[in-house]
Amino acid sequence: MADAKVIPFDDDRSRAGAVQRPARRRSAGNRRKSAEPALVREVKTLPDRAASQDDVPVTQEKREPQDGGLERRIAGGLSFLRRRLTGDYEVDDFGYDEELTDQVLMSLLRPVYEKYFRVEVKGVENIPSEGGALIVANHSGTLPLDGLMMQVAVHDNHPAGRHLRLLAADLVFMLPVVNELARKLGHTLACAEDAERLLGQGELVGVMPEGFKGIGKPFSERYKLQRFGRGGFVSTALRQGAPIIPCSIVGAEEIYPMIGNARTLARVLGFPYFPLTPTFPWLGPLGAIPLPTKWTIQFGEPIRTDGYPPEAAEDPMLMFNLTDQVREQIQHTLYKLLVQRRSVFF
């Protein structure tokens, strides 16, 4: 994998340092006429009615979902902990840990997704229920939170609960802790071999072709798509006959408004950019808290590639046209969503 050809999903810089590598109440009976006073009849029937209302099946039916559910959650948690301690769990060849993702990592991301960014999802029906597909999205926000939110959006809203496997820049796999978490979440290096292998296995793969050019662009250029490289993602989709699904994300641009870039400091630290925002680094750690913007993620109609011959993946004109088609569809949807948006935060 050391000499793997890397798709230029993010930028054109060298990747020599790249790291290798989901009881119904009973009836009281028929009422019969009687000569007894109504009050007497009522008193006589009280015990039967009380027994009917308080009988065991009804009480159990009300209590079991709570008690049983709690017991099942506790038992499931203990079982999960035992498997982690004994090593009785599986990861795939890329390091993806589906159980850890579902049980822990998604649970940590979900409050940010639901309560903080209040993500609204549209067009999830355009994602196929099975088989390989490539989701291509715009990239923004200074830090790559948009990719994580897109993962939660697919997993929690798709009827099949599909997992999105993101192709990430090599820098992700050079950072301690971040490297391990990314692998566990199903991220892998943005190279042609890994992408084709995942699509061939029927996985849902996500890519953000703007890369660092998109995520690190100044706030004045928000929602203006940067160059999509040389169309490597289109070539990959053509080889596997996988549909390309454009995805537009609104809201991420404003979480860290980048008003400056300390390029000298970025070179010293080995980063593609060092952001200066209205709050960072002036407020210290508090400045690293993203603004609580309101997000919308829309998945567009698939662009099919299975009708092209195998040699189409080597046709530069076709790749250019398909790349431009995907880019224009994402950009058009971004403008449409921005017109519909009433507020950045509400």
N, C-alpha and C positions, 0 to 999 in steps of 0.2 A: 504493500500500500504506500510505501515511501515514495514510489515514482508514479503515483496515481495522478491522472490528468484531472486537474481541478477546474470545475465550471466557474467562470467569472461571475458568480451570483452577486458578489458584493463590490469588490473594487479590482483594480488592475495591478495591485502591488504584488510583490513576490510572496509565495507561500512556502518558502524553503523551511521555515520554522514550524510548519503545521504539525500538529500532534496527531499520531495515529489513533487510529483507534485501537383490562384493561378493569234474631229471637223475637221473635214476634210475640206480643202479649197474648195469652190465652183468653178466649172468650169467656164471659161469666155465665154462659149458658142461655138458653131461651128463657125469656121473661114470661112467666105465667101470671094470669090474673089471680088475685087472692082477695079474700074478704078481710085479711088482716090490714091494719092501718099501714099507710105507706112508711111511717117512721119505723115500725116494727120490722117490716120487710127489709128495710135498708140496713138495720142493725144486724139482722140475721145473715145478710150477705157480705158484711164487712170482712169477716175472717177469710172467706173464699177469695175475695178480691185482693186482700193483702197478700195472701199466699200466691195468687197469680202474678202480682207485680214483683214480688220479692223472691220468686222461686230461683233455684240455683242456676239453671241454664242462662237466664237473663243476666244475673249478676256476673257470671263467668264471662259472658260475652262482652260485657262492658269493661271488665278488668283485664282480660287476656291480651288485647292488643298493646296495652301499656306495659304490664308486667312481663309478658312474654317477649315483647320487643326489646325491652331493656336487658332481659336475660340473654337474648340472642346477640345483642350488641356486645355485652360483656364477654360472652363466650367467644364471639368472633374476634374481639380484640386480643384476648388471651391466646387464641389459636394463632393469630397473626404474629404476636410477639414470640411465641414458641418457635414458629417456622423461621423467623429472622435470626433467633439465637442459635438454632441448630443448623442453619444453612439449608433448610429444606424449602428452597424456592428457586425459581428459574429466571434466567436472563437470556436474551437472545445474543446473537453474534456481535451486535452493536452495543451491547451493554444495557439494553432497554429492560426495565423491570416493571412489568405491567401491574403486578399486585401492589408494589410500593407506590406507583403512580396513582392508581385508583384509590387506595386506602389512605395515603398520607399527603402526597404532593398536590393532588387535585383539591383535597380538602383545605390545604393551606392557601391555594390560589383562589378558591371559590369565593371567600368573603371579599377579596379585592375586586374580583370580577362582578359580583352581585351588588355589594353595598357601596364600594368606593367609586368605581367607574360606571356602575349601573349600565352594563353593556346591553344594548338592544341588538338582536340578531335577525337578519332578514335573508331570505333565499336559501335557507339550509336544505330545502328540498332539492336543490340543484346538485348536491353532493350525492354520488351514487351510494347505494346501500352496501355494495360489495365490489371487489375488484380494485385494481390500482387506479389512482387518479392524482393529478398534480394540481395543487392549489397555489396560485401565484398572487401575491399580495403586495401592496405598497408598504414601505418601511419608514418609520419616523419615530420621534420622541426622545432622541438623545440616548436613552437606554432601551434595550430591546424588549420592553414589556408588551408590545403589540403582538409579538409571536406567542408569548405565554397566554395572553387573553384569547387569541385565536384558537389555541389548543383547547382551552376550557369551553369556548363557544361551540366547537365541533363536538366534543365529548358529551356535553350536557344537553345539547339541543337536537342532535341528529337522532332519528328514531332508532337507528342501529347502535348508537353509542360508540361510534368509531373513534379511534385514536389517530391523532395527527402527528406524523413523524417529520420534524423540522430539519432542514438542511442548514447548518450553522457555519459561520466563519471560523477559520482556524484559531483566531484569538480566543474564542470561547473555550477551546480545549487546551489552552496554555495556562489558564487561570486556575489556581488551586481551589478546591471545593466546588467552584462553578463547573469545572470539567466533570466531576463525578455526578453532580445533580443533573447536568445536561444529558449525560449518557443515560441516567436512570429514567429521565423523562422521554427518552426516545429520540433525542437529537443525534445527528451524525454529521460528519464532515461533508461540506458541499463539493463533492467530487462526482464525476460521471458514473464511476463504478458503483458507489454506494447508492446513488439515486436510482439507477437502473435496477439494481438488485432489489431494493425495497418495492419499486413499482412492479417488478416481476413476481414478487411474493404477494401481490394484491393489496399492498399497504397504501394508505392515504398519505401523500407526501406534500409538505409545504415548503415553499421557497419565496424569498423576498429579494428579487434580482437587483434592486437598488443598492443593497449592501450598506457599507459605511457612507456612501455618497448620499443615501436617503436619510439614514438615521442621524447623521451628523450635519445636516444642512442647516443654515441659519433660519431663524424664525421668520424672516422676511420672505423666504421662499416656501413657506408652508403650503402643503397640498399641491405642490408642483412636482410631478414625477421626474426623477433624475434618469439618466441613461440606464437601459436594461442590459448592459454588457453586450456580448456578441451572440446572444440567443442560445446559450448552452442548455437552458431548461427546455426549450422547444425541441432541440435535437434529442434530448433524453426522452421526452414524451413521445416523439415520433418513433423511436426505436422500440418502445414498448406498446405503442398503440393506445396510450393512456389519454383520457380527456384532460384538457387544461381548463381549470375553473378560476376565472378572475375573481379577486377578492379586494374590496375597498374598505378601508378602516378610517373612520373619522373620529377625532377626539384625542388621538395619541400625540398629535403635533403640539398640543398646548400643555402637556404635563410638565415639560421642562423647556420653557421658551429659551432657545439658545441665541443669545444676543452677541456672543463673542467666542473666539477660539484661541486659547493659549497654545499656539503651535510649538513654541520652543519647549514648553513643559511637556507637551504631548510626545515630542521626539525623545526627550530624556526618559520618559516612562514607557516608551514603546507602544503608545496608543495612537490610533489613527487621528484622533482629535482630543482636546481637553476642553469641555464645555464651560462657558461662563453664562450663567442665567441670572435673573433678578434676585435669586435667593442663594445660589451656589457660586463660589465657596464662601460668600460673605457671611452667611448664617451658620456655617459649620455643618454638623450632621443634620440639623433641622432643614438646611437648604437642599438636602438630598431627598426630602419627602416630595413625591410628585403632587401636582395640583389635581384636585378631584374633579376632573372634567367628565362630561357625559359622552359615552362612546356609542358608536353604531358600527356594526360589522355586517357587510352585505356580500353574499356570495352570488356571483353572476351566473348566467347560463353557460353550460360547458361548451368548449370549443373542441370538437371531435378531431382525433388524429388517426383513427383506425382505418380510414379510407385511403390513406396514402401508401404507396409501395415502400418496401424496406429501404431502398436507396434514397428516399426523400429526405432522410436524416442528414444526407451529405449535400443537399441542395442549398447553397447559401442564400439564394433569392427567396426560396420558400421559407426558410428560417427567419429571414428579415421580415417578410410579410406577416407571418404568424406572430412574431414578437411584437411588431407594431400594432397588430390587431388586439392582442392582449393588453398592451400598454394603453391604447386609446380607450378600450372598454373600461379599464380601471379608472383612468382619468375622468372620463365622462360621468361615471357613477359617483366619483368624489365630488364633482361640481354639483351634481344633482342632490346629493345628501347635504352639502353645505347650504344650498338654497332652502332646503326643507328645515334645516336646523334653526331653532328659535333662539338658543342660547348655548354658549360654550359649556356652561356648568349645569344647566337645568333642561 
